[in-house]
Amino acid sequence: MSPLIRPLRSLANGVGLAWWARVETTGPDVTYWFGPFLTRTGLEAELATFLEDVGSEQPRSIRHTLLRTRRSEPLTTAAEG
């Protein structure tokens, strides 16, 4: 990976131009954020591996949305209750 990629991702995220996947599961009810990526294509290339990892926790359902946004911590949140 180029040494410029990390700072570019950080810059893109800071101005809201980074690509993220919001992955939501039920049973348990958890939202995961996967990113940032500079391009949608880059995100799509890595997403299957991330979804497989989330699937190993055996949730009842998994759905994801790809969006361009700015994110910070926390990147994983569980529903209260």
N, C-alpha and C positions, 0 to 999 in steps of 0.2 A: 504494500500500500504506500502511496506517495506520502511524504511527510507533510504535504499541504492539505491532505484530505481532512484531518481532524479539525484544524482551524477553520477550514471552509464550512464544514458541517456545523460548527459552533456559530459561525457568522450567520449562516442560513437559518439556523434555529432561532437566533437572537432577533432576526427581523421577520420571522414568521413564514419563511419560504422553504423550510425543511419538510420533507415527506416523513410521515409517521403512520403507523398502523395502530388503531385502537382495537384491541382484541378483548371481547367480552365473553365471559363464561357464566353458565348457570350450574349450580350444584358442584362446586361452590360459586357464589356470585362474586366474581372478581373482574376488574378491568385492568388490563396490562397495556402499556404503551411501548411500542417497539420502534426505535429510531434513534437519532435522526439520520436521514439519507438525503443526499443531494438531488437524486432523481427518483422518479416513481419506478423506473425500470430497475434501479439498484435495490429499492425496497422490495419489489416483487421477486427479485432473484433470491433474496434471503428469507422471505416470509415463510416459505414452506417449512424450513428447518425450525423456525420459531414456533409455528403452529403445531408441529410434531412434538416439540418439547412440552408445550402447554397441554396437548392431548394426552401426554403420558401421565398427567395427574387425574385422568379419567373424569372430566367434567361431564355433566349431562348434555350440554350443548356448547358450541363455540361459534361465534360470529365475529367478523372483522370488517373494519372500514378503513380505507386509505384516505388520508387527508393531508393537506398542506397547512401546517400550523406551527406554533411555538409551544414547546413543552419544557417543563422543569420537573423537579422531584415533587411528589413521589411518582414513580413510573408504574407502580402496582398499588391498587387500592381494592380493599375488600368491603363488601356491603356490611353495614352495621346491623346488628339484630340477630 
